[in-house]
Amino acid sequence: MMLNLSGPIIQPRDGRPASLLVLLHGYGSDGQDLIGLSPLFADLLNNPVIFAPDAPEACPLNPMSYQWFPLAAASDFESLHGIDEAALTIQVLLESLWAETGLGPAETLLAGFSQGGMLSLYSGLMRDAPLAGILSFSGGLPLDAEFWPEIRSRPPMLLVHGDMDDVVPMMMSIATADALVARGLAVTRHISPGCPHAIAPDSIEAARRFVAACLPLAGAAT
């Protein structure tokens, strides 16, 4: 399978794939960090392709890791400068995956952690045709709504965050979810008590319920 970005990939179990899960890693990480989530969702999906691409830019904090867009400071969440360009990369990636697999937006889940969660929301909402679902762990949209994308579709979304996160503030998910609901979009919010900048077991359970609801024809139970 020819892809625009490299990274670990789980191929379908049998023949032609019927679903696609794309996992976007956080700042200063890589696809290997998230591909480990694949067994937690593979049983819910019908013959899936699961891909965790490496971002195209080296991270200045660690040249062996990657970033989807630069961060001027650890708490630079107002505008997320550069996320719009990164979102175009995700659009090209999705189109490439769909061309290779024969799938489309309705069979595709886009998920990410931290910076990858921010990018999942931003790039997913700017698509004309809605994805099956968007899942953000410890992310959110820019705190200043002036820098949001034009919302062109209304996919279901789940925003998950730990209430002890000292890297990305929990209020980023809360404010994003509230603003999206006010715009009439379908958003579920899950806060993990006592959880730092990480994915807690109760977050995984919430994510599994969301994935099963987004693609109910997968034929798997939670």
N, C-alpha and C positions, 0 to 999 in steps of 0.2 A: 504494500500500500504506500503510495507516494504522498507525503505530507509536507506542508510548508514549514512545520516545526518538528524537531526531533523530541524524543522522550519515550518513556516506557508505555507500552500498549498491551492490552489484553485482547486477544482476538476472539471472535465468536466461537462458541463451543461446537456448533454444527452448521456448516453450510452458510447460507446468506444471513447476515445479521438482521435483527428485527428492532433493535434499539441502540441508542448511542448515549454514553455518559462521558462528558468532558470535564476533567478536574484541573482547575487552575491553582497553582501553588502560590505561596505568599512571597513577600519581599525577602531577598537573600536566601532563597531556597531553590528547589528544583522539582521536577516531576516525580522523582523517586520518593519524595516526602509525602505525596498524596496517593500514589498508586496503591499504597498499602491499604487504602480505604476500599478498594475494589471488592474484596470478598464480603464486605459488609452490605453491599448493595447488589452484587451479581445475582443472588438468588431471587431478587425481586424483579429482575429485568428479563425480557424475552430475548435469549440468544444475543447478548450485548457485545458491542465493541466499547471498551473503556480505555480512554486515552488521557494521559497526564503530561502534556507538553512542557518542555522547558521554555521559559520566556526567551525572547531573542536577544536581550541585552544582558551583559555581565553586570553584576552588582558591585559597585565600588567598594562596599564594605568587605567583600570576599569575592575575588575574581573567579573562584570556582563555583559560584552560585549565580543566580539570575534575578532580574527585576523586570516587571511588566512596564513600569514607568518609574522615573526617579522620584525620590522623596527629598525635598530640600531640608526637612527636619523630621525628627521622629514623630512629631505631633502635627505635621502639615496635612490636615484633613479638610481644610476649608474648600479648596478648589481642585485638589488632586491634579495638578498640572501634568499634562501628558497622557491622562487616561483616555482622552478622545482618540489620540493616535493609536494607543494600545488596543482600543476597541475595534479599530479597523483591522488590525492584525487578527483578532478573533473572528471577525466576519469572514475574512479570507480563509482562515482555518476551517470554519464550519462549512463553507461552500465546498472546499476541497474534500472534506470528509464525506459530505453528502454525495458529491460526484463519484467518489470511490465506492461507497457502500450502497447507493441507491436509496438511502434514507432521506429524511427531511426534517424540518423543524418540529413537526408533530410527534416524532419519535425520539427527540433529543432533549436530554437534561444537561444543563450547564451549571456547574457547581465550583466553588472556590473557597479558599481559606485566606483571611486577612486581605492583603492586596488582591489576591485572586478572587475573593468574595466581592470586593468592590467592583472589579472588572467584570465579573459574571453579571451583576445587576446592570451595570452601565451598558455593556454590549448587548445583553439580552433584550433590554427594553427598547433599544433603538432599531430593532428589526421590524420589518413590516409584517411578517408572518410570525405568530407567537410560537415560542418554544413550548415543549410539554411542561417545563418547569424550570425555575431558577432557584438555586440553593446557595445562600451566603453564610459561611461560618466566620464570625468575628470580622465582619466587613460593614458595608453600607455605602450609600451614595455620598457625594461631596456635601459637607455640612452647609455650604452656601448653595441653595437650590438654583441660583443663577447659573451654576456650572453643571447642572444636570443635563443629560441628553434629551433630545426631543423624544417623548414617549410615543412610540408608534404601534405598540402591541400591548396586550394585557395578559401575559402568562401568569399562572399561579406562582407565588414566591414564598419561600421560607427563609426567615432571617434568624440565625441562632447566635447567641453571644453569652459569654461568661460574665457574671456580675463582679468578678474580681480581676477583670482584664486591665492590666496597667500598660498595655501597648497601644491597642485601639480602644477608645472609650466605648463602653456599653451604650452610651447615649447615641452613638452614631447609628447603631442598628435600630434603637427605639425611635429616634427622630425620623429615620428613613421610612420605617414601617408606618408610622403615624401619617407622614406626608403622603405616602402612596395610597393608604386607605382613604385619606381625605379626597384623593383624586379618583376614587372609585375602583381601585385595583384590588385584586384578591391577594392578601398578604397574611401569612401566619407568622407569629413571633414566638420564639422560645428562649427563655433566659435560664442558663444553667447556674444554680446557686453554688457559690464557693469555687467557681471555675476561673482560672487565670486565662492567659492568651493560649488557649488550647481547645481541643474538642473532647468534651466529657462524654461518658457513656449515655447519659440521658439525652444529650444532643444527638448522638447517633440514633437513638430510638425515635426521637422526633423526626430526624431526617429519613429514617426508614419508612415511617408512616406517610411522610410527604411523598417520597418516591413511589410507593405503592399506589397512592391516590392519583398521582400524575399520570401513571401508565397502568391503569387498572387491567388492561388486557394482557399484562405480563403473566397472569395466572399463578402468581405466587402469593403466599400469605405472610403476614408479619408475625 
